[in-house]
């Protein structure tokens, strides 16, 4: 018997920002991009993707140590990163809770109107802003000045290019959460 397509349930259909839709079973945990019928490529992120998909693990550890989460998702991770992206780009990001669908292997999925490279740049930019905000609350003017100086030399596009080139997405930090 076919299962009904209900939002968040088994067999969910996700409406994409471009106007097309995708069946949740067409997205798997290993996907980073979805080639859409609209002709564009959309970034795909699931809750089992580690935040080290975007930034080095040492930085993930710093973020986890300094950011208190106020939800039932646990320590700072990919759902929090994508929450920040969704907040900044509400028209360009869709998310779906598919925790009731045990066939997909993940509970949360996000798709963006931009490709995975652009998403990567956006995530890095937003994490830098988050770190700048945290440093500004440190009541240490020299730390803030140092951070601002360091950021003058930081090229997001170059960082993303190098990180994507060197990152091993099958390493020990890329296992399911």
Secondary structure as GFF3:
##gff-version 3
##sequence-region A 1 177
A	DSSP	beta_strand	13	15	.	.	.	ID=ss1
A	DSSP	beta_strand	21	23	.	.	.	ID=ss2
A	DSSP	three_ten_helix	24	26	.	.	.	ID=ss3
A	DSSP	beta_strand	33	35	.	.	.	ID=ss4
A	DSSP	beta_strand	41	46	.	.	.	ID=ss5
A	DSSP	three_ten_helix	51	53	.	.	.	ID=ss6
A	DSSP	alpha_helix	57	66	.	.	.	ID=ss7
A	DSSP	alpha_helix	78	88	.	.	.	ID=ss8
A	DSSP	beta_strand	93	97	.	.	.	ID=ss9
A	DSSP	beta_strand	108	112	.	.	.	ID=ss10
A	DSSP	alpha_helix	116	136	.	.	.	ID=ss11
A	DSSP	alpha_helix	141	152	.	.	.	ID=ss12
A	DSSP	alpha_helix	156	166	.	.	.	ID=ss13
A	DSSP	three_ten_helix	172	174	.	.	.	ID=ss14
###
